Structures are given as C-alpha cells and as structure tokens.
C-alpha cells in the first residue's frame, strides 16, 4: 500500500502545478529588461537605402517600439489598432521588422498602411534576441532616457492602448 502513495502524491502535485499553470496569462511574462536601458542597436531603415538608426536617435523622447513581421498573423490582427494609435500622434512608433525580407515588409505596409514613424530592419533577429523578444508582435514603451518601462507581449488591442499604454505614455511624456 505504501509503495502506491508516492506515485499518487507525485501525480496529485503535478496536477496542482498544471492547474496553476493553466491559469497564468502568457502575455504577462515578466521581462528582466523592464527598468533597464533598451539594448543598443544600429539598424537599417526599411524605407531607405543606406541609412541606419540607433538608440541615440530617439533620446529625449518617449518611444513605442513595435516588433512585427509580414508573416505574422497576430501582427495583422493588431495593425488597425496601430493605425489608430499613429493617427493620435501621441508617441513616435518605431517598427522593428523582425526576421523578414525587405520586399515582403514593404509590400505589407503599402497594402495595409504604415503606422510607423520609421521601421528598422532586424533581418537576422539578433537585436530581437538582445531585447528578449519571445515572438511577434511585442511592444516596448521606452522613456526619454532610453529605459524600457513596459513590455507588451502579443497583439495590442484598443483596450490595451486606452487602458495601459496611452496613460503610461502620457505620464512618461509629462515627466513622470
């Protein structure tokens, strides 16, 4: 009888852990980079040949970085929200085109509209790796000093924009 208690106990413990894990929100994966400077980058601009941008180009302003790709279905889902965010002109939106081809990315923006003030190209995914990108889309709010203040995993909804991102950007822009 005693030899059956250990496997049963292990089974019950695994069941409890599984039940707990199923209740967690995968969009709330903590990022070790929140509160730290955005890792340095020096990347080509999608819409331009030869020009590159780096972190220093955005110092002194709050910036929203959106990691996206033409092959990403969830990016297409959030695209109308990004277009509305861009129309409000509350914050510069920088696209980080992730593991994509220039041509596919350009065609996507041409067909669906371009919400980005500028889109930079991370063709090999190294910058995304430095930023701790798990997948696309992901969005980062970076303050005037270049410090990551928020990371949003998954597509942005209007509720995310109005309830979390916009108030945070307004607070950071006002100096808070």
Order of alpha helices (4+ residues) and beta strands (2+ residues): alpha-beta-beta-beta-alpha-beta-alpha-beta-alpha-beta-beta-alpha
